Amino acid sequence: MHSWLMARRGPNQRDLRAMHSMLSTVFFSYAFFLCCFARDTITYPSGSIDYDGQETLVSAGKRFELGFFTPEETTDFRSYLGIWYHRSDRRIVVWVANRNRPLLDVGASFAITKDGNLQILDRSGTSCWSTTLASTSNPAYREAKLLDSGNLVFGDSNKTLWTTILWQSFEHPTDTFLSGMKMSENLKLISWESGADPKEGNFTFQLDEGRFVILTNGESSDLSISERMPDGMKNFLSNTTGSDNNTRIRLDVEGELQYWNFNVSTDWTLQRMAPREKCSVYNACGNFGSCNLYNMLACRCLPGFKPASPESWRNGSFSGGCNRSSAVCGKNDTFLRLKMMRVGQQDKKIAVENETICREECLNNCSCQAYSFVEEVNRRREPITCLIWTDALKGLQEEYSFGRPDLFVRVSKTDTALKAKSCEPCGLNVIPYPLSTGSDCGDPMYFSFHCDNSTGKLSFKTQNGTYNVTTIDQDKRTFVIQDKDVDHCNSSTRGHLRKFNLSFPFKMNAFKPRCDTVAGNFGSNISSQGLVEIVIGWEPPREPLCTSSADCEDWANSSCNVAGNDIVRCHCNSNFRWDGMALKCVQGEHSISFFKLQKHIFLYTCILMRKKAKRRESQQNTDRNAALMYGTEKRAWRFWREDKALDLMDKTLHESCNTNEFLRCLNAALLCVQDDPADRPTMSNVVLMLSSEIANLPVPKEPAFSIRRGFSGIASTSSKQERGLSGTTFSSSKKETSIDTEDASDEGG
């Protein structure tokens, strides 16, 4: 009776503690099971994968993992459901479900829904992706399972032990081919849009009438890649190699078919690529984009065109091609003559009597993008054939074959004739002023270029020899030349800066060797192995030379006048001054007075730096001053050496400050802090440097960054001469102007 009453009253404290302990043990065991034994299956209705919980499926052998992810390179919040290798140092995604419809918020789930489909649902319950199967009244029999092959299979058990596969990811790949797939006419690999965006890109790999082809934007190339693919890749694609989970084939964002292999010690390594050359990919550089096997950066826009997406081009994605910089179809049209060019199929072919008629046919048709003419050499003496392109130019490739008919591309004169004195374009290179290819164009001081009209190639002549010019960047005032230097890629010489002698107004900015060992990479074409590219900059020019006022018509606010050295130039009118960076006369008395103030500031800076240098020599400087000297000089010298001197200019001065004058001031300041006193100019010479527009300043050596004794010469006896223009020389001696004012003192700073 007593025990029955106790049972009716409920458990006592000891019983409650026992029950709590038991429940805790069960809960812990369940949690441990979930953590240590990840599931590989989704069932209905409670087996969904939720984004918020960061849940994933892991295949039984822990080879692959399925879950929600965000691409590593993305800059905004976009998530996708995908499959990747489970234990890899970096996430290698092999399949993406909702590649064209990203999730823009959290709260999504991956589940089997009431209609029996496998779906991705956003937080509002809207479907973002589905297997799109016919509805079923028994969704409980459906299940999805991630296999060790990387295949996500979705089937129906239908109350039997045997599951019927209704859908599988292997039949719907994205950009990756895995072992177990089989290439067929219905299976396609489609590249990602970019490294940050898995949506369908510009390239498709598929079988076309028994040939492996890569399509660009749905258009087939005239070249099959089957004959250029290694047998190992063909066998893998045909599924004749058996199970091989350590191999995968991926279609890269630039249309490159990559063959990857996994090794425990080296991780994933790239074995082969097809095609081996970038330009073999159809329309690799997009519409109006030209491909060159021999350049490190293979793609560039035709003159008169610009990248359709500058951001994509900066990221190395060129397939979007180029757009016209200016509209055509008017009196301002001209034609760019291109040699040795491959181009896609023409849209129209007509018989004409001569080239002039062919040209007129194109000019009279506003949709005409380019023309070419070729005289048939046969017994029937057929007339000249005029080829017309009315659609965008595709498949352009430079230096393709000598002897091919010239291609005449329609452009606006405003995009190719930059200045009245600019030289004619040479092939795909627009020659900006002041660069010169002859005595009748450009500035004579920059006459170091030669255009081979038979090939359309531009070359640069130096003391070392003559080199091919690959690109010219007018905005940066740089061009790139190419040279063979296989020895530089040897381990003993790699990393050493190549010696290259240049004279004013040219200077070497960068040296880029191509030492890649994997041939065919889109960034390193097989034909560019062992090459070096040297980036050369040019100094801003003086006012243009002239013989009459007509020569100055292209230079507003200038007139043809004789300078002090009897050289006739287009000098700027009063209240204007020449800006060599902008290549024009700029107005503003404030800019002149500002520069006078700037000169005083830099002169004052030079005095301070000279006084600091003297204190350093006599070991009277404080630790604080030494630190300031070290930081200021080192930063200025580094920027000067790396051709980034303008980065020292305060942003508020960019619009009003003349960059030539700024660089002259910085040059003088660096001379003031040379290690050897004999290399430092006197203050009177500094004034002359800053006030003279024509004096050529000496090139500074590396300044002293620390206290050092034992100079090569003694300032009091030095008579070292430094050469300038117009007979001006700068001498260094111990005599210098002293300014004994408190303002000029560098105490405390």
C-alpha positions in Angstrom: 0.0 0.0 0.0 2.8 2.3 0.9 4.7 1.7 -2.3 1.6 2.1 -4.4 1.0 5.5 -2.9 4.6 6.5 -3.5 4.1 5.5 -7.2 1.0 7.6 -7.4 2.8 10.6 -5.9 5.5 10.5 -8.5 9.3 10.0 -8.4 11.4 11.2 -5.5 14.6 13.3 -5.9 16.8 10.2 -6.2 14.6 8.9 -9.0 14.7 12.3 -10.8 18.5 12.3 -10.7 18.7 8.8 -12.1 16.3 9.7 -14.9 18.3 12.9 -15.7 21.5 10.9 -15.8 20.0 8.4 -18.1 18.6 11.0 -20.5 22.0 12.9 -20.5 23.8 9.7 -21.5 21.3 9.0 -24.3 21.6 12.6 -25.6 25.4 12.5 -25.5 25.5 9.2 -27.2 23.2 10.5 -30.0 25.2 13.7 -30.4 28.4 11.6 -30.5 26.9 9.4 -33.1 26.0 12.4 -35.2 29.4 14.0 -34.9 31.5 10.9 -35.5 29.3 9.1 -37.9 28.2 11.6 -40.6 25.3 10.4 -42.7 25.4 10.0 -46.5 21.6 9.9 -47.1 18.6 12.2 -47.2 15.2 10.7 -46.5 11.6 12.0 -46.3 10.4 13.9 -44.3 13.0 14.7 -41.7 16.4 14.1 -43.3 17.0 17.5 -44.8 20.3 19.4 -44.9 20.0 22.9 -43.4 22.2 25.8 -44.3 22.0 27.4 -40.9 23.2 24.3 -39.2 26.2 23.9 -41.6 25.1 20.3 -42.0 26.6 18.1 -44.8 26.4 14.7 -46.2 29.7 12.7 -46.3 30.0 9.6 -48.5 30.6 6.3 -46.7 34.3 6.1 -47.5 34.7 9.9 -46.7 35.7 10.7 -50.2 33.1 13.4 -51.0 31.0 15.9 -49.1 27.8 17.6 -50.1 26.5 20.9 -48.5 26.1 24.6 -48.9 29.1 26.7 -49.7 30.3 30.1 -50.9 33.0 30.4 -53.5 36.3 31.4 -52.0 36.9 34.2 -54.5 33.5 35.8 -54.2 33.2 39.3 -52.7 29.5 39.2 -51.8 27.1 36.7 -50.1 26.1 34.1 -52.6 25.7 30.5 -51.6 25.3 27.3 -53.5 24.7 23.6 -52.9 27.6 21.6 -54.2 29.8 18.5 -53.9 33.5 18.7 -53.1 36.4 16.5 -52.0 35.9 15.8 -48.3 39.5 15.9 -47.1 41.3 18.4 -49.2 43.5 21.3 -48.2 41.3 23.6 -50.2 37.8 23.1 -51.3 37.7 21.6 -54.8 34.1 21.7 -56.0 33.1 19.1 -58.6 29.4 19.7 -58.9 27.0 22.6 -58.2 23.2 22.2 -58.2 21.9 25.8 -58.3 24.7 27.3 -60.3 22.5 29.7 -62.2 20.3 30.7 -59.2 22.4 31.5 -56.1 21.0 31.8 -52.6 21.2 35.4 -51.4 20.3 34.7 -47.7 20.6 32.1 -45.0 17.9 29.8 -44.0 17.9 27.5 -47.0 17.5 23.7 -46.9 18.0 20.7 -49.2 15.3 18.2 -48.8 12.8 15.7 -50.4 9.5 17.6 -50.7 5.9 16.3 -50.7 5.8 15.9 -54.4 8.7 13.4 -54.2 11.4 15.7 -55.7 14.8 16.6 -54.3 14.8 20.4 -54.0 16.7 23.4 -52.6 14.3 25.7 -50.7 15.1 29.2 -49.6 14.0 30.5 -46.2 10.6 31.4 -47.6 10.0 27.9 -48.9 10.5 28.9 -52.6 12.2 26.3 -54.7 15.6 27.4 -56.2 16.5 24.1 -57.8 14.7 20.7 -58.3 15.1 17.3 -59.9 11.9 18.1 -61.7 10.6 14.5 -61.6 6.9 13.6 -61.9 5.0 13.9 -58.6 4.5 10.8 -56.5 2.0 10.0 -53.8 4.6 8.1 -51.7 7.5 10.5 -51.1 8.5 8.4 -48.1 10.0 5.7 -50.4 12.3 8.3 -52.0 15.9 8.8 -50.8 19.1 10.6 -52.0 22.5 9.2 -51.3 26.1 10.5 -51.8 28.4 7.8 -53.2 32.1 7.5 -52.9 32.4 8.2 -56.6 31.0 11.7 -56.0 27.7 10.8 -57.6 24.5 12.0 -55.9 21.8 9.4 -56.7 18.1 9.9 -56.1 15.8 6.8 -56.2 12.7 5.1 -55.2 12.7 1.8 -53.1 9.0 1.3 -53.6 8.8 -1.2 -50.7 11.5 -3.4 -52.2 15.1 -3.9 -51.3 16.1 -2.7 -54.8 16.2 1.0 -55.4 15.3 2.4 -58.8 17.6 5.3 -59.7 15.4 8.2 -60.9 18.0 10.9 -61.2 21.8 11.2 -60.6 24.2 14.1 -60.7 26.6 12.2 -63.0 24.1 12.8 -65.8 23.9 16.5 -65.0 27.6 17.6 -64.5 28.8 21.2 -64.2 32.4 21.7 -65.2 34.0 18.4 -63.9 34.2 14.9 -65.3 34.7 12.2 -62.7 35.5 8.5 -62.8 32.2 6.6 -63.4 30.8 9.1 -65.9 30.7 8.3 -69.5 31.0 10.9 -72.3 28.1 10.8 -74.7 26.4 13.1 -77.1 24.0 14.2 -74.4 26.6 15.0 -71.7 28.2 18.4 -71.6 30.8 20.1 -69.4 30.1 23.9 -69.1 32.8 26.1 -67.5 32.2 28.5 -64.6 31.7 32.1 -65.4 34.7 33.0 -63.3 36.6 31.7 -60.3 34.0 33.4 -58.1 30.9 32.5 -60.0 29.8 29.0 -60.9 27.1 30.0 -63.2 27.3 28.7 -66.8 30.2 30.3 -68.5 31.3 30.8 -72.1 32.8 27.4 -72.9 31.2 24.0 -73.4 33.0 20.6 -73.9 31.1 17.9 -75.6 31.1 15.1 -78.2 30.0 16.4 -81.7 29.7 13.6 -84.3 32.3 11.5 -82.6 34.8 14.4 -82.1 35.7 16.1 -78.8 35.1 19.8 -79.3 35.1 23.0 -77.2 32.4 25.5 -78.0 32.4 29.2 -77.2 29.1 30.7 -76.5 27.5 27.8 -78.3 29.5 28.2 -81.5 31.8 25.4 -82.7 35.4 25.9 -83.6 36.7 24.8 -87.0 39.3 22.7 -85.1 38.6 19.5 -83.2 40.7 18.9 -80.1 40.4 15.1 -80.4 43.6 14.7 -82.4 45.5 16.9 -79.8 44.2 15.1 -76.7 46.5 12.5 -75.0 45.3 8.9 -75.1 44.9 8.9 -71.3 42.4 11.7 -71.4 40.4 10.0 -74.2 40.4 6.7 -72.3 39.2 8.4 -69.1 36.4 10.2 -70.9 35.3 6.9 -72.5 35.3 5.2 -69.1 37.6 2.5 -70.3 40.2 3.0 -67.5 38.0 1.5 -64.7 37.5 3.1 -61.3 39.9 5.9 -60.7 38.8 8.3 -58.0 42.2 10.0 -58.0 41.7 11.6 -61.5 39.3 14.3 -62.7 38.9 16.4 -65.8 37.8 20.0 -65.5 36.8 22.6 -68.1 38.5 25.8 -66.9 36.8 29.3 -67.1 39.0 30.1 -70.1 38.0 27.0 -72.1 41.0 24.9 -71.2 40.4 21.1 -70.6 42.5 20.2 -67.6 43.6 16.7 -66.6 44.2 16.5 -62.8 45.7 13.6 -60.8 45.8 13.2 -57.0 49.0 12.1 -55.1 49.1 11.7 -51.4 52.5 13.5 -51.2 51.9 16.2 -53.7 48.1 16.7 -53.5 46.4 17.6 -56.8 48.8 18.2 -59.8 47.9 19.3 -63.3 49.1 16.6 -65.7 47.9 17.7 -69.2 45.8 20.3 -70.9 43.9 20.4 -74.1 44.2 22.3 -76.2 47.9 22.8 -75.4 47.8 26.3 -76.9 45.4 29.0 -75.8 44.7 30.3 -79.3 43.5 26.8 -80.3 40.3 27.5 -78.2 37.8 28.9 -80.6 37.3 32.6 -80.1 39.5 32.4 -77.0 39.8 36.2 -76.6 36.1 36.9 -77.5 34.6 39.1 -80.2 37.1 41.6 -81.6 39.8 40.2 -79.3 43.1 39.0 -80.8 45.1 36.0 -79.6 48.9 35.8 -79.9 50.7 32.5 -79.0 54.0 34.3 -78.5 52.9 36.8 -75.9 52.7 36.0 -72.2 49.4 37.8 -72.0 47.8 36.2 -75.0 44.7 38.4 -75.5 44.3 42.0 -76.4 41.6 44.1 -78.0 42.0 45.4 -81.6 42.9 49.1 -81.9 39.7 51.1 -81.6 38.2 48.5 -79.2 38.1 48.1 -75.4 37.3 45.2 -73.1 33.6 44.6 -72.8 34.2 43.9 -69.1 37.4 45.6 -67.8 37.0 43.7 -64.5 36.9 40.3 -66.2 40.0 41.2 -68.2 41.8 42.3 -65.1 41.0 38.9 -63.5 42.3 37.1 -66.6 39.0 36.2 -68.2 39.0 37.3 -71.8 36.3 35.3 -73.4 33.8 38.3 -73.0 35.7 40.0 -75.8 35.8 43.7 -76.8 33.4 46.5 -77.8 34.1 49.4 -80.1 35.4 52.5 -78.4 33.5 54.7 -80.9 30.6 54.1 -83.2 31.3 53.7 -86.9 29.4 54.4 -90.1 30.2 57.9 -91.2 32.8 60.1 -92.8 35.2 59.5 -89.9 35.7 55.8 -90.7 38.9 54.3 -91.8 40.4 50.8 -92.0 43.0 49.1 -89.9 45.2 46.9 -92.1 46.2 43.7 -90.2 48.7 41.2 -91.5 49.0 37.4 -91.0 45.6 37.2 -89.2 43.3 34.3 -88.8 39.6 35.2 -88.5 36.3 33.3 -88.5 34.2 32.6 -91.5 33.1 35.6 -93.5 29.4 36.4 -93.8 29.4 37.5 -97.5 31.5 36.7 -100.6 31.2 38.8 -103.8 33.1 39.2 -107.0 34.7 42.6 -107.6 37.1 44.1 -110.1 39.6 45.6 -107.6 40.3 46.4 -104.0 38.8 49.9 -104.2 35.4 48.4 -105.0 35.6 46.0 -102.2 36.4 48.8 -99.8 33.5 50.8 -101.0 31.2 47.8 -100.6 32.1 47.7 -96.9 31.9 51.5 -96.4 28.5 51.7 -97.9 27.2 49.0 -95.6 27.0 50.2 -92.0 26.8 46.7 -90.7 30.2 45.8 -92.4 32.8 45.2 -89.7 35.7 44.3 -91.9 36.7 43.2 -95.4 39.4 41.2 -97.2 40.1 40.6 -100.8 42.0 37.9 -102.5 42.8 37.3 -106.2 42.0 33.7 -107.2 45.0 32.1 -108.9 43.6 29.6 -111.4 43.3 29.0 -115.1 39.9 30.6 -115.3 41.3 33.9 -114.3 38.4 34.6 -111.9 38.1 38.1 -110.6 39.1 39.3 -107.2 36.9 37.9 -104.4 35.7 40.4 -101.8 35.1 38.9 -98.4 32.7 40.8 -96.1 32.2 40.4 -92.3 28.9 41.9 -91.1 28.9 40.1 -87.7 31.4 40.6 -84.9 34.9 39.3 -85.7 35.6 36.0 -84.0 38.5 33.6 -83.7 41.2 36.3 -84.3 44.8 35.2 -84.1 47.9 37.2 -84.8 51.0 35.9 -86.6 49.0 32.9 -87.8 50.3 32.4 -91.4 52.5 34.4 -93.7 51.0 35.1 -97.1 47.4 35.2 -96.0 45.3 38.1 -97.4 45.2 41.2 -95.3 42.3 41.9 -93.1 40.9 45.4 -93.1 39.0 46.2 -89.9 36.7 49.2 -89.8 37.5 51.7 -87.1 37.0 55.3 -86.2 39.8 57.7 -87.0 39.5 59.2 -83.5 40.5 55.9 -82.0 43.7 55.3 -84.1 45.0 58.8 -85.0 45.5 60.2 -81.5 47.4 63.3 -82.5 48.2 65.1 -85.8 51.9 64.2 -85.4 51.2 60.6 -84.2 52.6 57.8 -86.4 50.4 55.4 -88.4 49.4 52.2 -86.5 51.7 49.3 -87.0 49.7 46.1 -87.2 47.8 45.9 -83.9 49.9 48.6 -82.3 48.6 52.1 -82.2 51.7 54.4 -81.9 50.9 57.2 -79.5 52.7 60.6 -79.6 55.7 61.1 -78.9 56.8 57.6 -80.0 58.2 57.7 -83.5 58.7 55.2 -86.3 60.0 57.8 -88.8 61.2 61.3 -89.3 57.8 62.5 -90.4 55.9 61.6 -87.2 56.2 61.6 -83.4 59.1 63.4 -81.6 62.6 62.9 -83.0 63.9 62.2 -79.5 61.7 59.1 -79.4 62.6 57.8 -82.9 63.6 54.3 -81.7 60.9 52.2 -83.3 60.5 50.5 -86.7 57.4 49.1 -88.4 57.7 46.2 -90.8 54.9 46.9 -93.1 55.1 43.4 -94.7 54.3 41.7 -91.4 52.8 44.4 -89.3 55.4 43.9 -86.6 56.7 46.7 -84.5 60.3 46.7 -83.1 62.3 48.8 -80.7 66.0 49.6 -81.3 68.4 49.8 -78.3 72.1 49.6 -77.6 71.6 45.9 -76.9 69.8 45.1 -80.2 66.4 45.2 -81.8 63.4 43.7 -80.0 59.8 42.9 -80.8 57.2 45.2 -79.3 54.1 43.2 -78.0 52.0 45.9 -76.5 51.9 49.7 -75.9 50.0 51.3 -73.0 49.5 55.0 -73.6 47.9 55.7 -70.3 50.8 54.3 -68.3 53.4 55.5 -70.8 54.9 52.0 -71.1 55.5 49.4 -73.8 56.6 45.8 -73.6 59.4 44.2 -75.6 60.3 40.5 -75.9 63.5 38.7 -75.7 64.8 35.1 -75.6 66.5 34.4 -72.3 66.3 30.7 -71.5 69.3 30.9 -69.2 67.3 33.2 -66.8 65.1 30.2 -66.0 68.0 28.2 -64.7 67.9 27.8 -60.9 71.3 29.5 -60.6 70.3 32.7 -62.4 66.5 32.9 -61.6 65.6 36.0 -59.7 68.6 38.1 -60.9 67.6 41.3 -62.6 68.7 41.3 -66.2 71.0 44.2 -67.3 69.5 46.3 -70.0 71.0 49.5 -71.2 68.6 52.3 -72.1 69.2 56.0 -72.7 66.9 59.0 -72.1 64.0 59.2 -72.6 63.5 55.5 -72.0 63.9 53.5 -68.8 63.3 49.9 -67.8 60.3 49.5 -65.4 60.0 45.7 -65.0 61.4 42.4 -66.1 59.1 39.4 -66.5 60.6 36.0 -67.3 58.5 33.1 -68.4 59.9 30.0 -66.6 56.7 27.9 -66.4 57.2 24.2 -66.9 53.6 23.3 -67.7 53.1 24.1 -71.3 49.8 25.3 -72.6 48.6 27.2 -69.6 46.5 30.1 -70.7 48.8 32.5 -68.8 51.9 30.8 -70.3 51.6 29.7 -73.9 53.9 26.9 -75.0 55.5 29.2 -77.6 56.4 31.8 -74.9 58.6 29.4 -72.8 62.0 30.8 -72.1 61.0 34.3 -73.1 61.3 37.5 -71.1 59.2 40.5 -71.4 60.7 43.8 -70.4 58.4 46.7 -69.6 59.9 50.0 -70.7 58.6 53.5 -69.8 59.2 56.8 -71.5 59.5 60.3 -70.0 56.9 62.9 -70.9 58.0 64.9 -74.0 58.7 68.6 -74.3 56.5 70.9 -76.6 56.2 69.5 -80.1 58.6 70.7 -82.8 57.1 72.8 -85.6 57.9 74.5 -88.8 54.8 76.7 -89.1 51.7 77.6 -87.2 49.8 74.8 -89.0 51.9 72.2 -87.1 50.5 73.6 -83.8 46.8 73.3 -84.8 46.5 70.0 -82.9 47.9 71.6 -79.7 45.4 74.1 -78.5 46.6 77.4 -76.9 50.1 77.2 -78.5 52.0 78.9 -81.3 55.1 78.1 -83.3 58.0 80.1 -81.7 61.7 79.8 -81.5 63.1 78.7 -78.2 66.3 80.1 -76.6 68.4 77.3 -78.2 67.0 78.2 -81.7 64.7 75.1 -81.7 61.2 75.9 -83.0 58.5 74.5 -80.9 54.7 74.8 -80.3 55.1 76.9 -77.1 52.2 77.6 -74.9 50.6 81.0 -75.0 50.6 83.3 -72.0 48.9 82.1 -68.9 49.4 78.5 -70.2 52.1 76.0 -69.5 53.1 72.8 -71.1 52.0 69.5 -69.4 54.0 66.7 -70.8 51.8 64.1 -69.1 48.6 65.3 -70.6 50.3 66.4 -73.9 48.6 69.8 -73.9 48.9 73.4 -72.7 47.1 73.8 -69.4 45.8 77.1 -68.1 46.1 78.6 -64.6 48.3 81.3 -63.1 47.5 79.6 -59.8 49.4 76.5 -60.9 52.5 78.6 -61.7 52.4 80.4 -58.4 51.7 77.0 -56.7 54.8 75.6 -58.3 56.8 78.5 -57.0 55.5 77.7 -53.6 56.2 74.1 -54.1 59.8 74.9 -55.1 60.3 76.8 -51.9 58.9 73.8 -49.9 61.2 71.3 -51.6 64.1 73.7 -51.3 63.4 73.9 -47.6 63.1 70.1 -47.5 66.5 69.8 -49.2 68.0 72.1 -46.6 66.6 70.1 -43.7 67.8 66.9 -45.3 71.3 68.3 -45.9 71.5 69.5 -42.4 70.4 66.1 -41.1 73.0 64.4 -43.4 75.7 66.7 -42.0 74.7 65.8 -38.4 74.8 62.2 -39.3 78.3 62.5 -40.6 79.4 64.2 -37.4 77.5 61.7 -35.3 75.6 64.5 -33.6 72.1 63.4 -34.7 69.7 62.0 -32.2 68.1 58.6 -32.5 64.8 60.2 -33.3 66.3 62.2 -36.2 68.0 59.1 -37.5 64.8 57.2 -37.5 63.1 60.0 -39.4 65.9 60.2 -41.9 65.9 56.4 -42.4 62.1 56.2 -43.0 61.8 59.2 -45.3 64.8 58.4 -47.4 64.1 54.7 -47.7 60.5 55.2 -48.7 61.3 57.9 -51.3 64.2 55.7 -52.7 62.0 52.6 -52.9 59.2 54.5 -54.7 61.7 56.1 -57.1 63.4 52.8 -57.9 60.1 51.0 -58.5 58.9 53.9 -60.8 56.1 54.8 -58.3 57.5 58.2 -57.3 54.1 59.8 -58.0 52.7 57.8 -55.1 54.6 60.1 -52.8 52.4 63.0 -53.9 49.6 64.0 -51.6 46.2 63.2 -53.2 45.1 66.8 -52.9 47.8 67.9 -55.2 47.1 65.5 -58.1 45.0 67.9 -60.1 47.0 71.1 -59.6 50.5 69.8 -59.5 52.6 69.3 -62.6 54.0 65.8 -62.4 57.2 66.6 -64.3 58.0 69.4 -61.8 57.2 67.1 -58.9 59.6 64.4 -60.2 62.3 67.1 -60.7 61.9 68.2 -57.1 62.1 64.6 -55.8 65.1 63.9 -58.0 66.9 66.9 -56.5 65.9 65.9 -53.0 67.4 62.5 -53.4 70.6 64.0 -54.7 70.8 66.1 -51.5 71.0 62.9 -49.4 73.6 60.9 -51.3 75.9 58.8 -49.2 79.1 60.4 -50.5 79.2 64.2 -49.9 81.0 64.5 -53.3 77.8 63.3 -54.9 75.6 66.0 -53.3 74.9 69.2 -55.2 75.6 72.6 -53.7 72.5 74.6 -52.7 73.1 77.0 -55.6 73.0 74.0 -57.9 69.8 72.8 -56.3 68.2 76.2 -57.0 69.4 75.9 -60.7 68.0 72.3 -60.9 64.5 73.4 -59.6 64.3 76.6 -61.7 65.6 75.3 -65.0 63.2 73.5 -67.4 65.9 72.1 -69.6 68.6 71.1 -67.2 69.1 67.3 -67.2 69.5 66.2 -63.6 71.9 63.5 -62.6 70.5 60.1 -61.8 70.6 59.6 -58.0 72.3 56.7 -56.4 70.9 54.8 -53.4 70.9 57.2 -50.4 72.5 56.5 -47.1 70.2 54.8 -44.6 72.6 54.5 -41.7 75.7 56.1 -40.3 78.7 55.2 -42.3 82.3 56.3 -42.3 85.1 56.4 -44.8 83.7 58.2 -47.9 85.3 57.7 -51.2 86.3 61.3 -51.3 86.5 64.4 -49.1 84.0 67.1 -49.8 86.5 69.9 -49.3 88.7 68.6 -52.1 86.1 67.1 -54.4 85.7 68.5 -57.8 83.3 65.8 -59.1 81.3 67.0 -62.2 77.7 66.0 -63.0 76.4 66.5 -66.4 73.3 68.4 -67.4 71.6 69.6 -70.6 72.5 72.8 -72.5 76.1 72.7 -71.3 75.0 73.0 -67.7 77.2 71.1 -65.2 76.6 70.6 -61.5 79.7 70.5 -59.3 79.9 69.3 -55.8 82.1 70.8 -53.1 82.1 71.4 -49.4 81.0 75.0 -50.0 77.3 75.4 -49.5 74.8 78.0 -48.5 74.1 78.0 -44.8 70.7 79.3 -43.5 70.9 80.2 -39.9 67.3 80.6 -39.1 65.2 78.7 -36.6 62.7 77.8 -39.3 65.5 75.9 -41.2 66.5 74.0 -38.1 65.6 70.4 -37.9 65.7 70.2 -34.1 63.0 68.0 -32.8 62.0 66.6 -36.1 
